[in-house]
Amino acid sequence: RHGPFHSRRQALHYQEGGGQVRVKSLADGKITLWGLTTEPADLKNLKATDLASATKLSCSIMKSDYALVPTGSSTVNEVEMCVLGEGNAFGPSAASGSLTVFWYLNEDGTMTAADNAVWDLLKAKGTELILVEREGVVESTAAAAKQLVSIYRVTTDSPQPPSDRFSGYSKRTIPLAVQIVALNVELAA
């Protein structure tokens, strides 16, 4: 053993980290996604309590193809004629998204509203929502002040059936047009 540490590597991390043990966290099961149908007055001052009334989407969304990500900012190439080179600068942020929603069907093929609240929220083309994503905390943990979230204003497109409808579970993929992105926003108290 290396003092109070289990390995030489952990002891080195302690020394390099200024005397603090830095622990990596596995991401699996630690992404939460909420949907708000009403936009809060100030997105960059979102409160943890705002998420208490939001619809939690995480447990109805397929993990393997979930995508709600910045795609890189557009660039502006407008420099004075006397400047050498292109002089690119970053312009507005851009993002893209899609998610696949599971259908929870009864034996007769009908849906129960309580089981399909996420589908009902996302199924109509043109639905505008605020999606709030938190990473790093077990999904079932309630939102709390000082946690970091990313906030996206999105509009849904028409749901699309999967390419292979004869295997796996019944589901639909919903493309998202992303209008506003606010990354790494600290939840207010």
C-alpha positions, 0 to 999 in steps of 0.5 A: 500500500501507498499510505492511505491510498490503494495504488501508486497511481492514486497517490500520484493523483493526490500529489499532482492534484494539490493534495486532493484525490480526484475520482473519475465517475462512470457516465452510465446511468448518470444522464438525466433529461427533463422536458419543460413545456413552458420556458422559464423567464430566465434560462440562465438562472434556472432553478432546481425547483423549476425541474420539479414540475418538468416531465422526466424523459430519461427512462423512456429514451433509448440510450444508444442513439441519444444525441443532443449536442453542440455541433460547433459554432458557425464562423464569421470571415469578415476582416479588414482588407489590410489584414493578412489571412482569413481571420475567422471568428466564432459566431453563433453556437449550433447544436443538433439532436434526436432521440428515440422514444419507446412505445409502451403498448398494451396487448391489444396495441393500444397505449395507456397515457400514463405509460406514454407521457414522454411519447405524448409530449414529443409526438407532434411535429412542431412541438416546442420544448425546453430540454434540460440535461444533467450529467454526472449524478445518478439519474434518479437523484432530484435536481439540486442547486449548484449542479451543472445542466445544459439547456436546449430550446428545441422543436420536434420533427415528425417521428420516424420508425426505426430502419428495422421495425422487426427487431427490438422494441416498438419505438420512434426516433424524433429529430430535433431542431435546436434553437438555443443552447446554454451549456454548463449552467449552474442551477440556482437555489 
